[in-house]
């Protein structure tokens, strides 16, 4: 169960952004962050450093377990 909905975020070029997904369920939980259909991270926290305009858009996280 996702514990908090993701929200919009606005930042400046060159900034660092941390996106965090919190979920509960039977372990192990597996995370897959995607941007434009490409996996960009596999942890509950996605850290984006030195943000550039090309990184603006929609990020998605899928959380699953093997059960």
C-alpha positions in Angstrom: 0.0 0.0 0.0 1.4 3.4 -1.0 1.4 5.6 2.1 1.5 9.0 0.4 0.6 10.3 -3.0 3.3 11.9 -5.1 2.9 15.6 -5.7 4.2 18.2 -8.1 7.6 19.7 -7.5 9.2 22.8 -8.9 13.0 23.4 -8.6 15.8 25.4 -10.2 18.4 24.1 -12.6 21.5 22.8 -10.7 19.5 21.8 -7.6 19.4 18.4 -6.0 16.0 16.7 -5.6 15.2 13.6 -3.5 12.0 11.7 -4.4 10.9 9.3 -1.7 8.3 6.5 -2.0 6.9 5.1 1.3 5.0 1.8 1.1 3.9 -1.0 3.4 3.4 -4.6 2.6 5.0 -8.0 2.8 8.7 -7.9 2.4 10.8 -7.7 0.3 9.4 -4.6 -1.4 11.0 -3.7 -4.8 11.0 -0.2 -6.2 11.3 0.8 -9.8 11.5 4.6 -10.6 10.9 5.5 -14.3 11.3 8.7 -16.3 10.1 8.6 -19.9 9.8 4.8 -19.8 13.4 4.3 -18.6 14.3 2.9 -15.2 16.2 5.5 -13.3 16.4 3.9 -9.8 15.5 0.8 -7.8 15.5 2.1 -4.2 12.7 3.8 -2.2 14.7 7.1 -2.6 15.5 8.6 -6.0 18.2 11.2 -5.8 18.6 13.6 -8.7 21.6 15.9 -8.6 22.4 18.9 -10.7 18.9 19.0 -12.2 18.7 20.2 -15.8 15.7 21.1 -17.9 15.9 17.8 -19.8 15.0 16.1 -16.6 11.7 17.8 -16.2 8.6 15.7 -16.7 6.7 12.9 -15.1 8.4 10.4 -12.8 6.7 7.2 -11.8 7.5 4.7 -9.1 6.2 1.1 -9.2 6.4 -0.8 -5.9 5.9 -4.6 -5.9 6.8 -7.8 -4.0 7.2 -11.3 -5.2 3.8 -12.5 -3.7 
